C-alpha cells in the first residue's frame, strides 16, 4: 500500500470515528460522561448523543427525588468545541408521582468539565402540588414561569433566579381553604440548599376585582421539602365571611382587616 493510499485510509477512519462520536454514538454514552457529582439519574436512554431521549430522568438530592419525567434533548454543536456540552431539552410529565397532574419544563442546560451544571432560560408549567410535599398543607392551581439561571455545583445550589405566576392559586389544609386567584412570584437562591420565594399581588388587586385577599408572602423552602412561610394578609370588600372567620382562627389580627400568618413544616 502506498503512502498516499495509507493516508487516505487513515483519514477515512478518522472521519468515520468523528461521525460516530458526533452523530451515531448511542445515547447511553451520556451516562459515562456525566460528572459523578451531577444530581441526575437517567434510565431508558435511546437515540444518539446528538439527539435522544430518556424514558425517566430524575433530579436527586440527598437520596430524594425532587423531579422526574420523560426527557428529550438536542446538543448545541458549537458547545462541543468549548468542552462544555450544552443541550436544548424538554421534560414532559415532570413530577413526583403525585395525582396532581402533569406538566412541562423546557430550556437549555450546560455541563462543565469541572462538574458544574447550569440551566438557562428554562420555561415551566406545572401543577402547584409539585412544589410542596407536606402532610399538613397542599397547594392547588398551576405554577408557570421562567428560570433565567440555575447553577448546581459540587452538590450544592450555587445560583438561582426566576419569576412566574401562580394561577388559580389555592392553599388547603385541615384549617385553611383559601382561593387567591393569581399571584405573581420571584424565586432566588438563599443558601446552598434552600431557596427564597416571594409573592405580592398588590398590583393585580386593581385589575382582579374578585381577588379575596391582599397577599405579601415570603417563604424559605429547603430542597428536602421543609419550609417556613410568613405572610401579611388584608381582607377586601369582596372577601367571603368564611375566609375572614378562618383568618381570625389561624392568623394573628393586626387591626383594620390585616393579618399576619406563619406556617412551618413539621419535619
C-alpha positions as CSV (number, residue, x, y, z in Angstrom):
1,X,0.0,0.0,0.0
2,X,1.4,3.4,-1.0
3,X,1.9,6.2,1.5
4,X,-0.9,8.2,-0.2
5,X,-3.4,5.4,0.0
6,X,-2.4,4.7,3.6
7,X,-3.1,8.4,4.4
8,X,-6.4,8.2,2.7
9,X,-7.4,5.1,4.8
10,X,-6.4,6.8,8.0
11,X,-8.4,9.9,7.0
12,X,-11.4,7.8,6.3
13,X,-11.1,6.0,9.7
14,X,-10.7,9.4,11.4
15,X,-13.8,10.8,9.7
16,X,-15.8,7.7,10.5
17,X,-14.8,7.9,14.2
18,X,-15.8,11.6,14.3
19,X,-19.1,10.8,12.7
20,X,-19.7,8.0,15.2
21,X,-18.8,10.3,18.2
22,X,-20.8,13.3,17.0
23,X,-23.8,11.7,15.2
24,X,-24.1,8.0,15.8
25,X,-22.7,7.4,19.3
26,X,-25.6,5.8,21.3
27,X,-27.3,7.9,23.9
28,X,-26.1,5.7,26.8
29,X,-22.7,7.3,26.4
30,X,-24.2,10.3,28.2
31,X,-24.2,8.4,31.5
32,X,-20.5,7.7,31.1
33,X,-19.5,11.4,30.6
34,X,-21.9,12.9,33.1
35,X,-20.0,14.0,36.2
36,X,-20.3,11.7,39.2
37,X,-21.5,14.7,41.3
38,X,-24.3,15.7,38.9
39,X,-27.7,15.2,40.6
40,X,-29.2,13.3,37.7
41,X,-30.4,9.7,37.3
42,X,-31.1,8.6,33.7
43,X,-32.9,5.4,32.8
44,X,-34.1,4.1,29.4
45,X,-31.9,6.0,27.0
46,X,-32.5,5.8,23.3
47,X,-31.3,7.7,20.2
48,X,-27.8,9.2,19.9
49,X,-25.6,11.6,21.9
50,X,-26.5,14.2,19.3
51,X,-30.3,13.8,19.7
52,X,-32.1,11.4,22.0
53,X,-34.5,10.8,24.8
54,X,-34.7,9.3,28.3
55,X,-37.7,7.3,29.5
56,X,-37.1,8.5,33.1
57,X,-34.8,11.4,34.1
58,X,-34.7,12.2,37.8
59,X,-33.2,15.1,39.7
60,X,-32.0,13.7,43.0
61,X,-30.7,15.4,46.2
62,X,-29.7,13.5,49.3
63,X,-31.3,10.4,48.0
64,X,-34.7,12.1,47.5
65,X,-36.2,12.6,44.0
66,X,-37.0,16.2,43.5
67,X,-38.4,16.0,40.0
68,X,-38.7,13.4,37.2
69,X,-40.1,12.9,33.8
70,X,-39.6,11.9,30.1
71,X,-36.6,13.8,28.7
72,X,-35.7,14.7,25.1
73,X,-32.6,16.7,24.1
74,X,-30.6,18.1,21.2
75,X,-26.9,19.0,21.5
76,X,-25.8,22.6,20.6
77,X,-22.9,21.8,18.2
78,X,-20.7,24.8,19.0
79,X,-20.7,23.9,22.7
80,X,-18.7,20.8,22.0
81,X,-15.8,23.0,20.9
82,X,-15.7,24.6,24.3
83,X,-15.6,21.2,26.1
84,X,-18.7,22.3,28.0
85,X,-21.6,20.4,26.3
86,X,-24.9,22.3,26.1
87,X,-28.3,20.9,25.1
88,X,-31.8,22.1,24.4
89,X,-34.1,19.9,26.4
90,X,-37.8,19.3,27.1
91,X,-39.2,17.3,30.0
92,X,-42.8,16.1,30.0
93,X,-44.9,14.7,32.8
94,X,-42.5,16.1,35.3
95,X,-43.3,15.4,38.9
96,X,-43.1,13.1,41.9
97,X,-45.7,10.5,41.0
98,X,-48.5,12.5,42.7
99,X,-52.0,12.7,41.4
100,X,-51.8,16.4,40.9
101,X,-51.4,16.1,37.1
102,X,-48.6,16.6,34.6
103,X,-46.6,19.4,33.3
104,X,-43.7,20.7,31.2
105,X,-40.2,22.0,31.6
106,X,-38.1,23.2,28.6
107,X,-34.9,25.2,28.2
108,X,-31.1,24.9,28.0
109,X,-28.6,23.1,30.1
110,X,-24.7,23.0,30.2
111,X,-22.3,20.8,32.0
112,X,-18.7,21.9,32.5
113,X,-15.6,19.8,32.8
114,X,-15.5,20.6,36.5
115,X,-18.9,19.1,37.1
116,X,-20.9,22.4,37.2
117,X,-24.4,22.0,35.8
118,X,-26.2,25.2,34.7
119,X,-29.8,25.7,33.4
120,X,-30.5,28.7,31.3
121,X,-33.8,30.3,30.2
122,X,-36.0,27.4,31.4
123,X,-39.7,27.7,30.9
124,X,-42.0,25.6,33.1
125,X,-45.7,24.9,33.6
126,X,-46.5,22.6,36.5
127,X,-49.3,21.7,39.0
128,X,-48.7,23.7,42.2
129,X,-48.8,20.5,44.2
130,X,-45.3,19.6,42.9
131,X,-43.8,22.5,44.7
132,X,-44.8,21.4,48.2
133,X,-44.7,18.0,49.8
134,X,-46.3,18.2,53.2
135,X,-48.9,16.2,55.1
136,X,-50.1,19.4,56.7
137,X,-50.6,21.7,53.7
138,X,-51.3,21.4,50.0
139,X,-51.3,23.8,47.0
140,X,-53.8,23.9,44.1
141,X,-53.6,25.6,40.7
142,X,-50.9,25.9,38.1
143,X,-47.5,27.5,38.5
144,X,-45.8,28.7,35.3
145,X,-42.8,30.9,34.7
146,X,-39.2,31.1,33.7
147,X,-35.9,30.4,35.4
148,X,-33.2,32.7,34.0
149,X,-30.3,30.8,35.6
150,X,-29.9,27.8,37.9
151,X,-26.4,26.6,38.7
152,X,-25.7,23.3,40.6
153,X,-22.0,22.9,41.6
154,X,-20.4,20.2,43.7
155,X,-23.7,19.0,45.1
156,X,-25.0,22.4,46.1
157,X,-27.2,25.2,44.7
158,X,-24.8,27.9,43.6
159,X,-27.3,30.3,41.8
160,X,-31.0,30.7,41.1
161,X,-33.1,33.5,39.6
162,X,-36.6,33.1,38.3
163,X,-40.1,34.5,38.2
164,X,-43.6,33.5,37.2
165,X,-47.4,33.3,38.0
166,X,-49.4,31.0,40.3
167,X,-52.8,30.8,38.5
168,X,-56.0,29.6,40.2
169,X,-53.9,29.7,43.4
170,X,-55.3,27.7,46.4
171,X,-54.0,26.9,49.8
172,X,-55.6,24.0,51.6
173,X,-55.0,22.4,55.0
174,X,-57.2,21.0,57.7
175,X,-57.9,24.5,58.9
176,X,-57.3,26.6,55.8
177,X,-59.0,26.6,52.4
178,X,-58.4,29.9,50.6
179,X,-58.6,30.8,46.9
180,X,-56.2,33.6,45.9
181,X,-56.8,33.9,42.1
182,X,-53.5,34.8,40.5
183,X,-50.2,35.5,42.4
184,X,-47.0,36.7,40.7
185,X,-43.8,35.5,42.3
186,X,-40.0,35.6,42.2
187,X,-37.6,32.9,43.3
188,X,-33.9,33.1,44.1
189,X,-31.2,31.2,45.9
190,X,-31.0,31.8,49.7
191,X,-28.4,29.2,50.7
192,X,-26.7,26.2,49.0
193,X,-29.7,24.0,50.0
194,X,-32.7,26.4,50.1
195,X,-34.5,29.0,48.0
196,X,-36.4,32.1,48.8
197,X,-39.9,32.6,47.3
198,X,-41.6,36.0,47.4
199,X,-45.2,36.8,46.3
200,X,-47.1,40.1,46.2
201,X,-50.4,40.7,44.4
202,X,-50.8,44.4,45.2
203,X,-50.5,45.4,41.5
204,X,-53.2,42.8,40.5
205,X,-55.8,43.9,43.0
206,X,-56.9,46.8,40.8
207,X,-57.5,44.5,37.8
208,X,-58.7,41.4,39.6
209,X,-61.7,42.9,41.5
210,X,-62.8,39.4,42.7
211,X,-59.4,38.7,44.4
212,X,-60.4,37.9,48.1
213,X,-57.1,38.9,49.8
214,X,-54.1,41.1,49.6
215,X,-51.1,38.9,49.9
216,X,-47.5,39.7,50.6
217,X,-45.6,36.4,51.3
218,X,-42.1,35.3,51.8
219,X,-41.2,31.6,52.1
220,X,-37.9,29.8,52.7
221,X,-38.0,26.3,51.1
222,X,-35.3,23.7,51.7
223,X,-34.5,21.2,49.0
224,X,-35.5,18.4,51.3
225,X,-39.1,19.7,51.4
226,X,-39.0,21.7,54.7
227,X,-40.4,25.3,54.6
228,X,-41.1,28.3,56.7
229,X,-43.6,30.9,55.4
230,X,-44.5,34.4,56.7
231,X,-47.4,36.3,55.1
232,X,-49.1,39.6,55.5
233,X,-52.8,39.4,54.5
234,X,-55.5,42.0,54.2
235,X,-59.2,41.4,53.6
236,X,-61.1,43.1,50.7
237,X,-64.7,44.2,50.4
238,X,-65.3,41.0,48.4
239,X,-63.6,38.7,50.9
240,X,-66.1,35.9,51.9
241,X,-67.1,35.9,55.5
242,X,-65.9,32.3,55.8
243,X,-62.4,33.4,54.9
244,X,-62.5,36.2,57.5
245,X,-63.7,33.8,60.2
246,X,-60.9,31.4,59.2
247,X,-58.2,34.1,59.4
248,X,-59.4,35.0,62.9
249,X,-58.5,31.5,63.9
250,X,-55.3,30.7,62.0
251,X,-53.7,34.1,61.7
252,X,-52.8,36.9,64.1
253,X,-55.0,40.0,63.6
254,X,-53.1,43.3,63.1
255,X,-56.2,45.6,63.0
256,X,-58.0,47.3,60.1
257,X,-58.6,43.9,58.4
258,X,-54.9,43.0,58.3
259,X,-53.4,39.7,59.5
260,X,-50.1,38.0,59.9
261,X,-49.8,34.3,59.2
262,X,-46.8,32.0,59.9
263,X,-46.7,28.4,58.6
264,X,-43.9,25.9,59.2
265,X,-43.4,22.3,58.1
266,X,-43.4,19.8,60.9
267,X,-40.2,17.9,59.8
